[in-house]
Amino acid sequence: KDMALQAIAYGSVYVARVALGADPQQTLRAFREAEAYPGPSLIIAYSHCIAHGYDLRNGLDQQYKAVHCGHWPLMRYNPVLADEGRNPFLLDSPKPDETWREYTKLELRYRMLQK
């Protein structure tokens, strides 16, 4: 289930998907907007963990790769923009420039599926 899309469906919730290792400025912007929003806010952050099966010293690099292969799109949904007649959905991710296959080779949880 996509928690971000479920929250966006309400139309009155500020929603952001962030990854500090991929774009620290977008993460900071999302936190500032969420704090300023006069209603409920939800920030979903990519969080690396030991169960992903790679050296956690590389966690921020792995976040970067997750975003740059399209696995973890960075986005913000700000209902205030809709009130101003603008598009409330902001896709902050760049066009994927790495392959998903290369990204999944680095994580044990995906390598296990290849067998």
Buried (B, 14 or more C-beta within 10 A) or exposed (E): EEEBEEBBEEEEBBBBBBBBBBBEEBBEBBBEBBEEBEEEBBBBBBEBEEEBEBEEEBBBBBBBBBBBBBBBBBBBBBBBBBEEEEEBEBEBBEEBEBEBEEBBEBBEEBEEEEE
